[in-house]
């Protein structure tokens, strides 16, 4: 594979790479258990933001698809932060493992969180209205595989 093909693939996959390293950085700073809370918070945020009835009321009559996509992402982010903070109060935080301690689990949890965000980006939250996700679209865009992409992080949480 020529160097230009590798560079092109990296440029097209920058969204996935950025999301993964964002979650990995979060787990390195806060700890593995905080990332687990965030993954569970992502599930709650999806449920709440899909049924949020005030998108049109907030935007008004004249709005574009991009402004609606931005609002939906912001509302989803707010629900994610809120549900993660709430879960942090109720779920046991366990040992405090900041830094590279247990890096293998942090990488696996980061992959699980990235899978959730990618699945949400194609099926629930209109992230693809704002950015081009690149070649991962072939993996995550299928309607028939959405359930499995949602189920994989649950399996990871269960077995780790």
N, C-alpha and C positions, 0 to 999 in steps of 0.2 A: 504494500500500500504506500503510495507516494506521500511525502510530507504534506503536500497541499490538501490531500484527502483527510488526513488526520486533523489538520487545523480547521478544515471546513466542518468536520463532525463535531469538534469541540465547540466551535462557534454556534452551531445549531443546537447543541445540548447544554448551553450555558444556563438555561433556566433550571434544569434538573440538577446540575452541578451546584448552582448557587443555593438551591433549596436544601440539598443534602448537607453541604458544608455549613449552612446556617443552623440546621438542627444539630450537627456534630459540635459546632462551636458552643451552642446553647448547653449541650450536655457536658461539655468540658468545663464550662464556667459554673453552671448551676449544679450539675450532678445527674446521674442516670435516672434517679427516681423523679426528678422534676420533668425529665423528658417523657417518662411514662405518663405522668399527669397530663402533660401537654397532648400526648397522643389520645388519651381518653377525652380530654377537653375538645379535641378536634371532632370527635364523634358527636359530642353534645352540641357543639357549635353548628354542625351540619344540620342536625335535627331542628334546631331553633331557627336558624337563618333561612331554611327552606320555607318555613311557615310564617315568616315575618310579614305582616300584612301592610306595612306602611311605606314600602319602597316608592310607590306612585305618589303618595301624599308628600313625602319628603322632596321628591324631584319636581313635582308640579306637572303641568300639562306639556310643556315643551322641554323634552329631554332627548338626548341622543343615546344610542346603544352604548357608547363609551362611558357616558356619565352614569348610566344605570349599572354598568359593569363595575365601575369604581365604587359606587355606593354599596353594591352587594359585597364587594371584597372588604370594604371598610366595616360593614355591619358584621360580616363573618369574622373578621379580625377582632372586633370588640367582643363578640360572643365567645370567641376562643379564649381571649384573655380573661374574661369574666368566669367562664366555666373552669378554666385551669386554676385560677386563684381560689375558686370555691372548692375544687377538688383537693388543692393543697392544704386546705384547712381540715379536711376529713380523712384523707388517705395518709397512711403512715409513710413518712419520708425515708425511713430506714437509715442505713449508714450514709455518711456524708462523703461521697466519692468524687470530689472535684478533680480536675486535671486528667491525666492519662490513666489513672487507676481504672481497671476494667474497660479498657478502650475497645476490646472486641465486642462487648455487649453494647457499648455506646454506638459503635458503628452499625450494629444490627438494628438497634432501635431507631437510629437516624434513617436507615433504609426504610423501615416501616413507616415512619412519619412522612418521608418523601413519597412513598407509594400512595399514602392517603391524600397528600396535597395534589399529586398528579391526577389521581382518580377524580378528586373534587374539581380540578381545573377543567376537565373535559365533560363532566356530567352534572355538576351542581352549581359551581361558582364560575362565572364567565371570565376566567383569567385569559382564555384564548382570544377574547375580544381585544385584549390590549397587547399581548405579546404572541410571538410565534414559537410554540414549544419545540419545534424541530422534529427530529426523527422519532421521538418517543410517542408521537401521535399514533403511530401504528400499534403500539402496545396498549395504550390506555383509552383510545377513543371508541373502542368497540362497546356497544350497548350490552352485549351478552356477557362481557367479562367484568362489568362494573361490580357486580356482587362479589366476585372472587378477589378483585383488588381491594374491596372493603374488608373482606374476611381474612386476608393474609396478615395484616397487622394484629388482628385479634389472636390469631394462632401464634404469632411471634410473642405477644404479651403472655399468652398462656404457657408456652414452653420455656421462656426465659424467666 
